[in-house]
Amino acid sequence: MSARVVSNEPAGAYHLITLDAPAVAAGAEPGQFIAAAVGGPQTALLLRRSFALYTADPATGLIQIVVAEHGPGTAWLVRVRPGTPLDVVGPLGRPFTLPAEPGTAVLVGGGYGSAPLFDLARRLRAIGSTVHMVVGAGSAERLFGTADARTVADSVVVTTDDGSVGVRGLVTDALPGLLGPRGVSAVYACGPMAMLRAVGETAASYDVPCEVAVEESMACGIGVCMTCVLPVVGVDGRSRMVRSCIEGPVFDAGRVRWKDVGTLPVDVLGADAMDGH
């Protein structure tokens, strides 16, 4: 579908792009994403780029994504002008799971990966949940959404690796003070894979369920290209290489085989068929 660029503004080290995409906004859930074609109609950049939804407002038909410039595709995207039509597919993927009853949730975001957590926080508070947020990054300019966090959460902790803003340290340094005394019922996280692993392990040590939105490269977004697979343990106890764009991007942190991400473990279902290939 075609989505018109409404605005494209710097946001620290990133760009915040607003798109007029009513069909996406109407059905989007926190944790879902869009896949956008980049480079224009005559580009050699054939693969789409996937971006988590920061906001999706069905009343206005507007959605927002946060883009970090990494390569030619995102370099083109952060320079698109208002009025430019983008070819997008969405909303895609499995969203975060909302609780059946109100509780206390801790939301943990790293860098621009924090983007999908803000609509999640709004949804959680709308059903009566208490929300605590931890927002972190390597440095001040790589933080995203700290001001927004204070409007959607009951408490906010900001961390930076270099101490330039907030508390010096990692997002996981703030978790014991939140998970220990507060009766937390769920942890949700989005950010770099190493951070997600650490958050999941910390949540597990306090016996708190944890969902994570993984940041795997998703070239198609619809389960065709198989570039975003990672090893996940199923409910039957068997490990499978699953597609982040279809079965995810949200997973139970305890089921992701973090140490094996990026590899083909010999015990995953179907690995024997790959022997010798």
C-alpha positions in Angstrom: 0.0 0.0 0.0 1.1 3.6 -0.5 1.7 5.7 2.6 2.4 9.4 2.3 5.2 11.0 4.3 3.7 13.7 6.5 6.9 14.7 8.3 10.5 13.6 8.7 12.2 15.2 11.8 15.5 14.5 13.6 15.1 12.9 17.0 18.5 12.8 18.7 20.6 10.3 16.7 17.5 9.1 14.8 14.7 10.3 12.6 11.1 10.3 13.5 9.0 9.7 10.3 5.2 10.2 10.3 3.2 8.5 7.6 -0.4 8.7 6.5 -1.3 5.1 6.5 -5.0 4.6 7.7 -5.1 0.8 6.9 -2.0 0.2 9.0 -3.1 2.5 11.8 -6.5 0.8 12.0 -5.2 -2.6 12.8 -1.9 -2.1 14.5 -1.0 -3.5 17.9 2.0 -2.7 20.1 5.1 -4.7 19.0 4.1 -4.9 15.4 6.0 -3.4 12.5 5.9 -2.3 8.9 8.2 -3.2 6.0 9.0 -0.3 3.7 10.5 -0.2 0.2 13.4 2.1 0.1 15.4 3.9 -2.6 12.6 5.2 -4.9 11.0 3.6 -8.0 14.2 3.1 -9.9 16.4 1.9 -7.1 18.7 -1.2 -7.0 17.8 -1.6 -3.3 15.4 -4.4 -3.7 14.9 -5.5 -0.1 12.5 -3.8 2.2 13.5 -2.4 5.6 11.4 -3.2 8.7 10.6 -0.7 11.4 8.7 -1.1 14.7 5.6 1.1 15.0 6.2 3.9 17.5 2.6 5.2 17.3 -0.5 4.1 15.4 -3.5 6.3 15.7 -6.7 4.9 14.0 -8.5 8.2 14.5 -6.1 10.2 12.4 -4.7 7.3 10.2 -1.2 8.3 11.1 1.7 6.1 12.1 5.2 6.9 13.2 8.5 5.0 12.9 11.9 5.7 14.3 14.8 5.2 11.8 18.5 5.0 12.5 20.8 5.5 9.6 22.9 2.4 9.1 23.3 1.8 5.3 22.1 2.9 1.9 18.5 2.1 2.5 18.0 3.9 5.8 20.3 6.7 4.5 17.7 7.3 1.7 14.8 7.0 4.0 16.0 9.6 6.6 16.2 12.1 3.7 12.7 11.6 2.2 10.7 14.8 2.0 7.1 15.3 3.2 4.6 14.3 0.4 6.8 11.4 -0.8 4.8 8.2 -1.2 6.3 5.1 0.4 5.4 1.5 -0.5 4.7 -0.2 2.9 3.3 -3.5 4.1 1.8 -3.8 7.5 1.0 -4.1 10.3 3.1 -7.2 10.5 4.2 -9.7 13.1 3.0 -11.0 16.5 2.4 -8.2 19.0 3.0 -8.0 22.7 0.5 -10.0 24.9 -1.8 -7.8 27.0 -2.7 -9.3 30.4 -6.2 -10.5 31.1 -6.2 -8.5 34.3 -4.5 -5.3 35.5 -1.1 -5.8 37.1 2.3 -4.2 37.4 4.5 -4.2 34.3 8.1 -3.1 33.7 9.0 -2.0 30.2 12.6 -1.9 29.2 13.9 -0.2 26.0 17.3 0.2 24.5 18.1 3.0 22.1 15.5 3.5 19.3 14.4 -0.1 20.2 12.2 1.5 22.9 9.8 2.8 20.2 7.1 0.1 20.4 6.9 0.3 24.2 5.1 3.6 24.4 1.9 2.5 22.8 2.2 -0.7 24.9 2.4 1.5 28.0 -0.7 3.4 27.0 -2.6 0.1 26.4 -1.5 -1.3 29.8 -2.5 1.8 31.7 -5.9 1.9 29.9 -6.7 -1.5 31.4 -5.6 -0.3 34.9 -2.1 -1.6 35.0 0.8 0.2 36.7 3.7 0.8 34.4 7.4 1.4 35.2 9.8 2.1 32.4 13.5 1.8 32.0 14.9 3.6 29.0 18.6 3.3 28.2 21.3 3.8 25.6 25.0 4.1 25.2 24.9 7.9 25.4 22.5 10.8 25.6 22.0 11.3 21.9 21.1 7.7 21.4 18.3 7.7 23.9 14.8 7.8 22.5 11.5 8.8 24.1 12.5 9.8 27.6 10.1 12.7 27.6 7.3 10.5 26.2 8.1 7.9 28.8 7.2 10.3 31.6 3.8 10.9 30.2 2.9 7.2 29.7 4.5 5.5 32.7 4.1 5.8 36.5 7.9 5.9 37.0 10.8 6.2 34.6 14.5 5.3 35.0 16.9 6.6 32.4 20.4 4.9 32.0 23.3 5.6 29.8 26.5 3.6 29.5 28.6 6.7 29.7 26.6 8.5 32.4 25.8 11.5 30.2 22.1 11.4 31.2 20.4 9.6 34.1 22.1 6.8 35.9 25.4 5.5 34.6 25.1 1.8 33.7 23.0 -0.7 31.8 19.2 -1.0 31.9 19.6 -4.3 33.7 21.2 -2.5 36.6 17.8 -0.9 37.4 15.8 -4.1 37.3 16.5 -5.5 40.7 15.0 -2.4 42.4 11.9 -2.7 40.3 11.4 -6.5 40.2 12.2 -7.2 43.8 9.8 -5.2 46.0 6.9 -4.2 43.6 5.1 -7.4 42.8 5.7 -7.1 39.1 3.5 -9.4 37.0 5.2 -8.9 33.6 8.3 -7.6 31.9 8.4 -6.4 28.3 11.5 -5.4 26.4 12.7 -4.2 23.0 16.3 -3.3 22.0 19.6 -4.9 21.0 19.7 -8.7 21.3 22.4 -8.7 24.0 20.1 -6.5 26.1 17.1 -8.6 25.5 19.0 -11.7 26.7 20.1 -10.0 29.8 16.7 -8.6 30.6 15.1 -12.0 30.1 17.6 -13.7 32.4 17.1 -11.1 35.1 13.3 -11.4 34.9 13.7 -15.2 35.1 15.8 -14.9 38.2 12.8 -13.2 39.8 10.3 -15.6 38.3 8.6 -12.9 36.3 7.3 -13.6 32.8 9.1 -11.7 30.1 8.3 -10.9 26.5 10.8 -9.4 24.1 10.6 -7.9 20.6 13.7 -9.1 18.8 15.7 -6.9 16.5 16.5 -9.4 13.7 17.1 -8.3 10.2 13.8 -8.8 8.3 14.3 -8.4 4.5 10.7 -9.3 3.4 8.6 -9.1 6.6 6.2 -11.8 5.4 8.1 -15.0 6.0 9.4 -15.7 2.6 13.1 -14.9 2.6 14.1 -16.7 5.9 16.7 -14.1 6.8 15.3 -13.5 10.2 15.2 -17.0 11.7 16.4 -17.8 15.2 16.2 -20.9 17.4 13.2 -21.0 19.8 12.0 -23.8 22.0 8.4 -24.7 21.3 5.7 -25.6 23.8 6.4 -29.3 23.0 10.0 -28.9 24.2 11.5 -29.1 20.6 13.6 -26.4 19.2 12.9 -24.9 15.8 14.3 -22.2 13.6 11.4 -19.8 13.5 10.8 -16.6 11.5 11.0 -13.5 13.6 8.6 -11.7 11.2 5.9 -14.3 11.4 6.2 -16.1 14.7 7.6 -12.9 16.2 9.0 -10.3 16.6 7.6 -10.8 20.1 8.7 -13.9 21.9 8.7 -15.4 25.4 12.3 -14.5 26.4 12.6 -17.9 28.2 12.1 -19.8 24.9 14.7 -18.0 22.8 18.0 -19.9 22.7 20.1 -16.7 23.0 23.5 -18.4 23.0 22.7 -20.1 19.7 21.2 -17.0 17.8 23.0 -16.7 14.5 23.8 -20.4 14.3 22.0 -23.7 13.3 22.1 -25.8 16.5 22.4 -29.5 15.7 19.3 -30.4 17.8 16.8 -28.1 16.2 14.0 -29.8 14.3 15.1 -30.4 10.7 18.8 -29.8 11.3 19.6 -33.3 10.2 18.3 -32.5 6.8 20.9 -29.8 6.5 23.8 -32.1 7.3 26.5 -31.6 4.7 24.8 -28.5 3.2 
